[in-house]
Amino acid sequence: MGTSLRVGVIDSGCSAHQAGPIAGGRRFWLEHGELREGQVQADVLGHGSRVLDCLLAQGGAGEVLVAQVFDRHWQTSALQVAAALLWLVEQGAMLVNLSLGLQQDRNVLRAACAVAVEAGVLLCASSPARGAPVYPARYPGVIRVTGDALCALGQWSWLDTPQADFGAAVDPASGVAGASLASAALCGQVRALLTAQPNAGREQVLEHLRQQAAFIGAERRGGVHG
């Protein structure tokens, strides 16, 4: 992965107290159906700030890039998310968290994820524990993460189910969906790993996540590493 790790977060922005590790940001929105981009605005929703706090709490070091695709409403589009992801790739991010899930498969987002994966970027995306698939979690090469109530802080599970690859700790008191924080937590663990082992590639990262999982399987058979 190299020695200078940059992590991207695609969400609703960040708060003022998080400015320290933020190396840059970009806002993406639609205006009359056309894509616009500009300076990041305040995180009115608070979701991105909580996700970023969760990610940073896992340890590790390096710069963070913020791509804002939500502003005052819980609405975004595949075009906005795709543009945000491609911008992060251009900025040198090698790990990206997407604590979001769109209901429809769109070619523009599928293509952006393919470009990122081909470039060696690790993508962590939230996925519901049950129900219909969401995107980008469903796309090839994306690490699908859901909430797992059995996981304590700093733990994760290797689920390998149709819904998710891994589960991670959730905080019901946060007011943020479990899968959102779970994705951020696992992404933060990957960040910590890449800080300690900057040359680790995708397969090494995935093998570490499997081997160090606190629980294995949806039915918890063969749990290891408490």
N, C-alpha and C positions, 0 to 999 in steps of 0.2 A: 504493500500500500504506500510505501514511501515514508519519509521521516517528518513531513509537515502535514499533520492531519487537519482537515477542514470538515466540519459536520454541518449539514444543511437541515433546517427545520421548515417545513411547509405548513403554515397554520395561520393564525389570526394576528401574528406579530409578537411583540414582547413588551415588558414593562420597563420603566426607566431604571429601576434598580438592577436590571440584568445587562446593562450596557457594557460592563467590563469585558466579558468574553466575546461580545458581538463584533465581528470584523466587517460586517456589511449587511445591507438589507435591500430588498426591492419589493415593491407592491405591484400586484397584477390585478386588474379589474376590467370589467366590460362596460363600455359606454356606447349606447345605441347599437349593441351587438358587435362592436369592434374592441379588440384587445388594446388595453392601455397599460402602461407601466410607469412607475415613478417612485417617489420617496415613501418609505414606510410610515404609516400613521400610528397613532396610539392604539393599543390593544383594548378596544372597548369590550369585546366579548370575554376577555380574560382566559380563554381556552389555551391560546398559544403560550401565554406566560406560565400557566400551570404545567403544560407539557414540557416546556423548556426547563423549569425548575426540577421536574422529575428526571429529565435526561441528565442534567448537570449533577444531580445528587448522587449519581452512580459512580462518580469518580472520573479519572482520565483528565486529559488536557488538550489544548489545541483551540483553534478559532472556530467560531460558530457563525453561520450565515443564516439570516432570516428571510424567508420568502413569504410574503403576506398575500393570501388568497381569500380570506374572509375579512370583512370590516365590521359593519354594524348588524349584519344579519347572518344567519346560519345558511348562507347560500354561496355556492361557488360553481364553477363549471370545469369540465374536462380540459377546455382550452386554457383556462387560467392555471390549473395545476400542471399541465404539460409545459407551459411557458416557464413556470416557476422552476420546474425540475431541470429543464434544459439550461436555464440561467445558472442554476447551482452547479451543473456539470461544467459549464464554461468557466465558472469561478474556481474550479478545482476541488469541489466537495467530493469526498470519497465515501461518505456515509450520509444517508438522508433519511429522516424520519417523516412519515406521513400519517399522522393520527387523524385520518379522515377516510371516508368510504363513499364513493359515488355508486348509485344504483345501476347506471347504464354503462355498458362497454362502449367506449368511443375510440375510434382509430387513432385520433390525435394523441390521446393519453397512452394508449398501447404502444405507439411508435416511440414516444418520449421515454417510456420505461425501457424499451428495447435498446435505445441509444445509451441510456445510463448503464444498464447491465453490461452491454458490450464494452463500455469504457472501463469496466471494473468497479463501478460504484455499487456499494451495498445499499439496498433499499429495504427499510423496515416499514410495514404498513399495518394499520389496525384492521382486524377482521372480527365480525361477531361470532360468538360461540355457537350460535345456531341461526338458521334462517337462510335467506337468499345470499348469494355471494356478492361482494362489493369490490369496487375497483379503486385503486390499483392493486390491492392485495391479491386478486385473482390472477394477475398477469405472471407469465413465466419469469423466474429469477427473483421475484419479490419475496422477502421473508415475511410470512403472514403471522401476526401476533394477536392473541386475544387475552382477556383477563383470566387469571386463575386464582381463585380465592384461597387455595391451599398454599400458595407461595407467599413467604414472608418477604420483607424488604431485602433486596439483593439476591433473591432467588428467582429461578425460572424453571419451567417444565418443558420437556420435549414431548409434544403431543402427537405430531404426525397424523393428523386427522384431515378429513376433507375440508374442514373449516380453517384450520390453523396449523402452522408448523411448530410454534412455541407459545407458551403461556407465561405470564409474568404477574407480579404482585399488583394489586389494585388498592385504592383507598376510597371506600364508599363515602367518606366524609368530605371528599374534595369537590363533589358536585360535577365531576367530569366522568364521562363514560369509561367503564373499566378497560375496554379495548384500547382507548386512546392513551391512557396512562401506561398500560401494559406495553404498548409499542414503544413509547418514550423510554420506559425503564429498560427494555431489552436493548434498544438502540444505545442507551447510555452504557450498558454493560459491554457492548461491542466497542464503543468508544474507549472505554477503560482498557480493553484487551489490546486495541490497536495502538494505544499510547505506550503500553508495555512491550508490545511486539509489532513495531511499525511495518515490518515486512510481511506480516501475515496476509495471505490471500483469502479469497472467498471460501475455498474448501477448508482451509485451516480454521477460519472463523466458525463455519458451520460445525466442524468436528468438535471444536471447543465447546460450543453451545450444547451439543448432544452429550458429550462426555461429562460435562459439569452440571447438567440439569439436576435439580433437586428431586424431580419426579419424572417418570417416563410413562407415556401412554395415558389416554383419557381415563382408563380404569385403574391407573396407578400400579400396574403390574411391573415389578422389577425396579422400583424406585431406588435411587442412589443419591449419594452426596447430600445429606441433610443440611 
